[in-house]
């Protein structure tokens, strides 16, 4: 678990990202924020990362950029399967603005760029699963699992108890836990830890764990929790 490391240069990060993602980023932003400089390359290298920084510092986009870049590469090669590649867990149900800004808008803009450049991509599916998700949507996700699944700690526990849907979670490549500080010291955190262990036991590989937290101390304790 990394709680410290070095900041990578813009060039090092852009060279790591898929060319379409790198071009999209440079067309939209002037440079990477400190959390992105520390986290993106390390996560791509398969190392677990804990990012602790203030709200609005770009840590959520850092996690999603890593996942998006991997998925765009698979999509370009027509290699996306009907399974969950990225699992994003947050204790907050009111995720709409954050998810739209850091996931749905980037994906839409990257696909627009690909279309303009004549690059054919498989469609990356994003699904949200909470206690409020309609039964019709749950059935749809069971038939064609989202490549990126967004859920809460409580709903993750329920999903893991479903033999059919849990099969789609056996080869997760990125496991992102947001708002780690909000669950590390309460019952929701204990619930999440149990789900993490259940998830780990069914994995066929070793997913990268990315933790996102507001500024909190001691970092070593939060890292061990993750």
CORFEN-V797778 format. One record per residue. PSI is psi as a letter, one per 20 degrees, with the letter a starting at -180 (NA if undefined). OMEGA is omega in degrees with one decimal (NA if undefined). Layout:
[[PSI OMEGA] [PSI OMEGA]]
This chain:
[[p -179.0] [p 172.1] [i 174.4] [r 178.5] [a -179.3] [q 176.5] [p 179.0] [q 180.0] [r 176.3] [g -178.0] [g -179.9] [g -179.4] [g -179.0] [h 177.4] [h 179.1] [h -177.2] [q 172.3] [q -176.7] [h 179.0] [g 179.8] [g 178.8] [g 179.7] [g 177.1] [g -176.4] [g -177.3] [h 177.6] [i -173.5] [h -174.5] [q 179.6] [h 180.0] [r -178.1] [q 177.3] [r -179.9] [g 178.5] [h 179.6] [h 178.9] [h -178.9] [h -166.0] [h -166.2] [g -176.4] [g -179.2] [g 179.0] [h 177.5] [h 179.4] [j 174.8] [j -178.6] [p 176.9] [q -173.9] [p 170.2] [p -179.7] [o 178.1] [o -178.0] [r -176.8] [q 174.3] [p 179.4] [j -177.2] [j 174.8] [j -176.6] [h 178.7] [g 177.4] [h 177.3] [g -179.7] [g -177.8] [h 178.0] [g 178.4] [g -178.5] [g -179.7] [g -178.2] [g 177.4] [g -177.2] [h 177.8] [h 176.4] [g 177.5] [g -178.3] [h 179.7] [h -180.0] [j -177.7] [k -176.0] [j -179.9] [p 178.5] [r 178.6] [m 178.8] [r 179.0] [p 176.5] [h -174.6] [p 177.2] [o -178.8] [o -177.2] [p 178.0] [q 176.4] [i -177.3] [p 176.0] [h -178.0] [m -173.9] [i -166.6] [g -176.6] [g -178.1] [g -179.3] [g 179.2] [g -175.9] [h -171.9] [i -178.3] [g -173.7] [g 178.7] [g 176.1] [g 179.9] [g -179.8] [g -178.2] [h 177.4] [g 177.5] [h 175.3] [g 177.2] [g 179.7] [g 179.6] [g 179.0] [h -179.0] [i 179.3] [k 179.5] [p -179.7] [p -179.3] [p 166.3] [q 179.0] [p 175.9] [p -177.9] [p 176.7] [p 179.4] [q 175.7] [p -178.9] [o 174.6] [a 177.6] [i -179.4] [i -177.7] [p -177.9] [q -179.4] [h 179.2] [h 178.3] [h 177.3] [g 178.2] [h 177.9] [g 179.3] [h 177.2] [g 179.4] [g -180.0] [n -175.5] [q 175.6] [q 176.2] [h 173.9] [o -180.0] [p 179.9] [p -175.0] [a 178.4] [r 178.5] [g -178.3] [g -178.9] [h 176.4] [g 179.4] [h 179.3] [g -179.8] [h -179.5] [i 178.7] [i 178.8] [o -177.5] [h -177.1] [g -175.8] [h -178.7] [h 176.7] [h 179.6] [i -177.1] [j -172.6] [i -178.7] [l 176.5] [p -179.4] [h 175.9] [p 176.8] [o -174.4] [p 176.4] [o 180.0] [q 177.2] [l -177.1] [h -178.0] [h -176.0] [i -177.3] [i -171.8] [h -174.3] [k -179.0] [a -175.8] [h 179.1] [h 177.3] [g 176.6] [g 177.3] [g -178.4] [g 179.9] [g 177.7] [g 178.7] [h 177.8] [g -180.0] [h 175.9] [g 179.1] [g -178.7] [h -175.5] [h -180.0] [i -176.8] [q 174.1] [i 176.5] [b -178.9] [n -178.0] [q 174.0] [p 177.3] [p 177.8] [o 178.1] [p 179.4] [p -175.4] [q 167.3] [r 180.0] [p -173.0] [q 177.2] [q -3.0] [p -178.5] [h -177.6] [h 179.5] [g 178.4] [h 178.4] [g 178.2] [h 177.0] [g -179.0] [NA NA]]
